[in-house]
Amino acid sequence: MASMSAEAFDYLIRGGLVVTGEGMVRADVGIRGEKVAAVAAGLPAEGAGRVVDASGKLILPGIIDVHTHPVYLDDIQATSMTAAFGGTTTCVHYAYARPGMKLLQTLEEYRDDGLANSVTDFGLHAGLFDVANQIGDVGGAFDLGVSTFKVFMTYAKIKWMTDDYWLMALLDVVGQKKGMVAVHAENGLATDYLQDKYEGMGMSALEVFTRTRPAVLEAEAINRAIAMAEVAGCALYIPHVSTALALAPIRRARAGGQVVYAETCPQYLTLTEEVLRERGAQAKIGPPLRTAEENAGLWDGVRDGTIDTLASDHAPKPKELGDDFFEAPYGSPQAETLLTISYNAGVSGGIIGLPRLVRLLSEMPAKIFGYYPQKGTIAPGSDADLVIFDAAERWSIEQANQHSCANYTLYEGQECLGRAKWVMQRGRVVVEGGEQVQTPGRARYLPTQASIAALS
C-alpha cells in the first residue's frame, strides 16, 4: 500500500475487491497517468478526474495472454481487440518465420504492425520453421527484444517439424544466451506413421485423427525435450499441455533444479473429444481435445502449481461444420473467452481460488517473460492495467456476442458465471459498456526477458 498524497487521481476505482496473486483486499485503486498510484481503503475522491464504482465486483490485473497467433482471420488489430473484450491487456504473439522467410525481417514486421494497429501492449515469440537456415538470426532476435523461440516437434507431413538435431542446436544456442525455447511437443514421426496405418484401414478422418495423437506421444515428446534442454542448459517452455501424463516429467525435471515452465489452455481443461465429434473440423486443434479424465488430471496440475500459466492459443481459421476434416486447418478462436472460461470452470467450479487464477493469468506470465512488477499485479508503481470483473453476471457465450472475425466459437451456448465489464490499459479505458473505446496505435512493444525468477 502506498501513502496517500494530496495530488488528485485521474481515475479512482472505488468499492471493489482487489485481487492479486498474493491475496484479496477490499480497497480503492487510485490512478495517475499510466500508473497505479495507490491501493487503499477510503482513498480521497476530491478532484479525481473520474470516479468508477466497482461495488460488488472484482478488480483484477489485466490478463497477459502469452499464446496468440495474429495471422489468420484475426490480424494483430483484431486479435488485440477481441482479447481486450475478454479482459486481456497484454498479448505475446507468435511471430512465425516459415521456410524461406527471414526471421529478423518477420519480427520487425510484427513489431511495426503491432505498434501501428494493436489495442493491447504486446511482446513477441520467434517461431522457427527452418532452424537450419534461421538459427544464425537468434542473436539478432535478442537484440530486437525477443528471448523465446518456438519450434514444432510434430507436423512432419506438412514440413513444420524440427528434428532432434536442430532442436538440440537451437537449445544450445538459445541456452548460451540465457533465453528460452518453447516446443509444440508431440511425436511427429510416430503420429504420421499411425495416420498412414489407420487411413489404410479405411477409418473415417475424424477417427484417424483421434487415434493418431494419443496422450502418451505428447508426454514422450515433452520428456524428450526436457532431456535435451537439460543437456543444453536451456530454459524450456511447454505451451498447450493437453494431457496429465505430461505432468510427471515436468515435476521430475523441476525437482532436479531444471527450469521448465508449463502452460495449458481453457479448452484442455473444459472441452472433450465429444466436442470434436459434434463440431468436426471447427474443433480440430493440436494437440487434440481429449477426455474428461484428462481435464480432471490437468486441473490437478493447475491446483498444485505444476501448470504455471493459462493462455488462449488463439488461432481463428475459416472452417465450417461440414468441411473435410483432414483438409481443415488447426486452430480456433479462444482469446476472448480465456478469463471467463477459466473463472467459470476453475473458481466458480470450486477448483481454485481467485488469487491462484490471477497468478496463472497475470502474475506468472509477467514473471516468466520479464514484465513483473510493471505488469501482472495491482500495486503502486505498476502499470494501470485493470479489469473490473462482475463475478455474479450470468450469461451465455455465443458467436454473436464475440468479437473475433471467426464465425464460430467452440463454446457456443455455454452458460457462464462472470464477465469482464471494464478494461483499462496504462490508465486509458479500452472497453466499457460492451464497447471498444480505445483506438489502435497506442500500444507499446514490450521486449521479453525469459526469467528463472518465477520458479523461485
N, C-alpha and C positions, 0 to 999 in steps of 0.2 A: 504494500500500500504506500502511496506517495502522500507527502504532506500537501495540504491544500494551499494554494496561493490566491491572492486577490484577483488575479487575472481571470477574466471570464472565459468560459468554454465556447468553442464554436458549436459543439453538439454536447448535449447532456442526455444520456440514456438512463432513465430512472425506473426503479421498481422491479428490475428483473433479477433472475438468479444467474449469476456469473459462473460459468463452468470452464475450468481448465483441466489439464492433465493432473494437476495437483489436488483438485478438490472443487468444492462448490461454496459460494458465499452470496448472501443477499446483499447486493451493492449497486451503486450507481457507477456509470462509466463516463468520465469527462474526457473530451477530445479537443485538442488544439492542433490545427493544421492537419498533418498526416499522421499524428501520433496519439496514442493513449496518454493522457496527462495525469489522470488519477483514477483510482478504483477504490471507492469507499462508500459507506452509507451516508446519506444526508449531504451529498455534495451541493454546493450553492447553485441555484438556478439564475441568480441575478446577472443580467447581461448576456446570458447564453444566446448564441445565435439561433439555436433551435433546441427545444426540449422534446424528447421522444419518449413516450410512455411504453415501457416494456413490462408492465404489471402482469403477473401470471404467466410470463414467458421466460424462455431461456436465452441467455446471451452467450453465444459460443464464439471461439476464434474462427476466422474464416477457414474453410476447408482447403487443404492443399492436395490436389489430385495429381499424383506423380506418374500417372499412366494414361495418357491420351494420345490419339492418332488424328491430327487435324488435316488429313489429306484425302478424305473420302467425301461423303455427302456434306459433311460439315468441315469447312476450312477453319483456319485459325480464328477468324472472327466469330463464326457460327459456333464453333466448339466452346470458345470462351463465354459466349452469350448463354448457351444452354447450360453450361456448368454454373454460371453465376446465378441463374434462376434456382438452382438446387442448393446454393449456399457456398459454392466454391469461389475463392478469391485469388487463388494461385494455381496455375497448371504447370506441370513439367511435361512437355511434349516429346514424343519420339520423333526425331528427325532422321528419316530413312534415306540412306545413300545406297540406292540399288546398283547392281552391276553396271559399270560404265559411267556412274555418276561420281563426281569429285566430292569427297567428304567435306572439306572446308568450305567449298562453294555452297554445298547444301545447307550447312549450319548457318552460314551468313545469310542465305535467303530466308530461312525460317526465322532467324532473329529479326531481320529487317521487316518481314511480313508481320510479325508479332508486334513490333514497335509501332507500325502504321495502323494495325487493324484489331489488335486484341482488346478485349474489355477487361481481362484479368491480367495481373502480373504473371510472368512466365519464365521458366527456365527450359533447358533442352538436354535430352539424352542423345547421343550419337548412335544411330542404328547402322551397323555394317553388314552388308550382304556379300562383300567381296574382300575379305580380310587380306588376302594375299596382295591385292593391289591398293588397299586403303590403309593398311597398318602404318605406313610411313607418315600419315597425316595425324596420328594420335597426338603427337606433341603439339602440333598447331591447334588441335581442338581444345587442349588445355588452355592455350593462350586466348581462345575465344570464350572461355568460361564454361567449358563442358568437361566434366570429370567422370561421366558414366557412359559406358559403351556396351551396346546390346548386340547379341548375336542369337541366331536360331540354331538349336541342336536338332531340328526336325525340318520337314518340308523339302526333302531331297528331290522329289519328283519335279517340283516347281523351281528347283535350283536356288532355294533360300538358305539351305543348310550350310553351316560352318562345321567342317570336320574337326576331329580332335587335335590334329596337328596345328591348325590355325587358331583353334580355341586356346590351345596351350601357349602359342606365340602371343596372342592378344593378352592373355592373363599375365604373361611375363612382362610385356612392355608396359601395360597399364599399372601393374603392381609396383614396378620400379618408380613410377611417378606418383604413387600413393592415390591412385584413382580406384574405380570400382567397375567390375564387369557385371552386366545383367544377362541372364540366359533364359530364353524360352526353352525349358527343359522337358523334352520328350525324346525318346529314342527314334530318330527319323528313319534309319535304315530298317529296323525291325518293323516299324509301322508300315513302311512301303511294301515289305515282303508280305505282311499279313493282308494288306489291301489286295495285292495280286492274287493271293491264295483264295480269299473269300469271294472276290469278283469271279474267279474261275469256277467257283462252286455255284454261281448263279444267284447269289443272295441279292436282296434289294440294296440300293445305295445307302439308305439310312442304316440298315442292319450292318453293312460292311463298315460304315463309319464308327458305330458304337463298339464293334469288335476289334477294330484296328488300333484303338487308343486306350488300352487298358491302363488302369491306375499304376500298376506295378512298373510299367515302362516309363512313366513320368518320374516315379520315385527313383528308378535306376539312373535316369539321366541327371537328376538332382544330386544323387550320391556321387556320380562320376564327376560332375562339375565341381562339387565340394572338394573332392580329392585333388583335382588338378589345380584348383585355386590354392589349396594348402601348399602344394609343391611350389607354386609361383609366388606365394606370399601376397596374394591379391585379395582384396575385399570382394565379396560376391553378393549380388542382389538377385533374388529369385522372384520374378513377378508372377502373378496369377496362379499361385499354388491351388490345385483343384482336388488334391487327394490327401487324406490323413496319413497315408503311407509315407509321405514325404517328411512328416514331422520328426520322425526318429533320427534320420541322418542329420537334419538341421540341429536338433538338440545335442546330438553326439559331437558335432563339429564345434558348437559353442562351448560345450563342456571342456573341450580341448583348447580353448582360447582362440578359436578361429573367428574372423569377422564375417558372419553370414547373416544377411537380412532376408526376411520372408514377407511377401505380400500376398494377400488374397483379395477377392472381389466379391461384392454382394451377390452376384449371380451364382457363385460357387457355394455360397452359404445358404441360399434360399430357393434356388431352382434345381430341378432334377431332369433326368433324361426323358421324363414324361412330357415336359415342355418341348423337347426336341421332337418327340413323336407327334405332338399336336401341331407345332408350327413349322416343322420341316426345315427348309433352308434358312428361314429367318433366325432360327435358334442354332445355326451352325457356327460355333465358336471354337477356338482352340486355346488351351485344352478343352475337351468337351464337357458339357454338363454331365454330372454323374448321378449318384443315388442319395436318398435321404440319409443313409448311414454315413456317407462321405460328408454331407452337410454337417451332421452332428459332430463328426470327428474333427472337422476344421474349426467348428465353434470351440471345441476343447482347446485347440491351439491358439485361438483368439483370446480365450479367457486366461490361459496360463502364460501368455506373453511370447510363445513361440512365433506367432504371427505378429510382425511389427507394424504393418500398415494395411489399410484398406484403400483401394484405388478402383477406378472405374473400368479401365481398358476400353475406353470409349472409341469405337471403330464402326460408325454407322455406314453401311453399304447398301446399295439398292438391291432389295430382294423382295420377292413376292411369295405367298404361301405355296404356290404350285410350281415354283422354279425347280429345275433339275438340281438335285441335291449336290452331286459332285462338281457340277459346273459353278455352283454358287460360291461366292467368296466367304471367307471367315470374318466374323465381326458383328456387332450390334450396338445400338445406342445405349449408353449407360451413365453418362456424366451427370445428367440432371437428377437421376434417382439415387445417386451414391449416398448422400446423407439420409434421405428419407427411408430408404430400404434398410440401411444399417441401423438406424434408430428404431424403426418399427420392429424389425426382427430381433435385434440384439437387446435394446434397452426395454422396449415395451414387452418383449418376449421374456424378460427376466433373466437373460443370459449374462449380460454385462451391465455395469453401471455407467452413468454419464461421463465421469472422468476417464474411464477406460476408452469410451467411444472417442472422446476428444483426443486422447493420446494416439489412437490409431489413425484418425483422420487429419489431425493438425500437428500435434506436438512431435510425434516421431518422424513424420515426413520432413518437418522443418529441421530436426536434429540430424537426420541421416544425410540430407543434402545441403547442410550448411546455412540454413536460414534462421536458426533459432539463436536468440530470443526475439530477433526482429519480427519473425512471424511464428505462428504456432501456439501463441498464448495471448492472454489479455493481461498486460502489466504496464505500468508507467514506462514509457520509452519505446514500447513495441509499436509496430505499425497498427493503425486503426483499421484492421481487417476484422469485421464483426458480422455476426449473423444473429438476428432475432428470430428465434425458432418457437413456434407455437406447438408445444407438445400435446396439446389437447385437441387439435383440429383433426377431425376425421374426414378423409377424402379418398377418392378413387383415382388411381393413375390411369390415364387414357392417352392415346397418341394425340388426341385433340387438345389436351392441356399441356403437352410437352413442346419444347422449342427447338428440338433438333430438326434438321431437314429430312430425316428419315420418316417414312410413312408408317412406321410400326414401333412398338415397344414390346419387349418380352414380358412386361408387367401389365399388359392390358387388362383392366378390370380389377387390379389388385387394390384392395381396400387397405388404407394405411392410417396410422395414428402419428401425427407430427409432420410439420411442413415449415420450410423456411419462408419467412414473411417479409424480411427487410435485410438487405445485404449492403454492407459498406466496405469499400476498399481504400485504404490510406486516406481516410477522412472524407471520402466522396461517396454519396449514396449511389449504388449501382442498380439495385432492384427495390422497388417499393410499390405496394398496392397491385402486385401482379404485372407491373410494367417495368421495362428497362428504362432507366432514367439517366444512365451514363453513356456517353458517346465513346466509340473506339478511339484509340490513338493516345490514350493517357497511361497505358500500361508501361511497366518497367521490365526490362530484361534483367533477370537475376542469375548471375553466374553461380553454378553449383560448386560445392566443395565436399565431395564424399567424405564422410566423417566416421571415425570409430567411436566418437564420444557417446553416441546413442546407446551403446551396449553397456556403458559403464554405470 
